[in-house]
Amino acid sequence: MKLCFVTSHGGHLAEGKLIAEGLKADHDVFFVTDSDLPVGGEDRVYYVKSFVRNPFRVFVTAWQELRILIKERPDALVSTGAEVALPMFYMGKLIFRLPTVYVECSAQVVSPSLTGRLVYPVADMFLVQWEGLLRHYGKKASYRGGFI
């Protein structure tokens, strides 16, 4: 199975890499990120524009991510956040009918992230790493302990 991990820079990318590490033995894994730093290792990585400081840039990011989806044809999308997951999850779900898995960042202890709230409608599996977050989401959300 080919898995696309779409994550923003920093802690989101670090958590995504840790989760992906456990899946690499059985799956073909690649990353889509807005990080301007090398991801490292032998991972296949695509870099896209961040739109956090310029919301109009979301169209550039969406175009870049659409081209990646067409080229790679992943079997599923996985994300730990943040903003670069939004266009990828919506295109992946609505255009390509891909299964989507969202893992709420471990830094979200008492309140949900904006990205989590926005991708919740299209996430097939929605995981939180703190049990207290369950009350902020619907029945689709589940807690299975911390991943990180």
Buried (B, 14 or more C-beta within 10 A) or exposed (E): EEBBBBBBBBBBBEBBBEBBEEBEEEBBBBBBBBBEEEBEEEBEBBBBBBBEEEEEBBEBBBEBBBEBBEEBEBEBBBBBBBBBBBBBBBBBBEEEEBBBBBBBBBBBEEEBBEBBEBBBEBBEBBBBBBEEBEEBBEEEBEBEEEBE
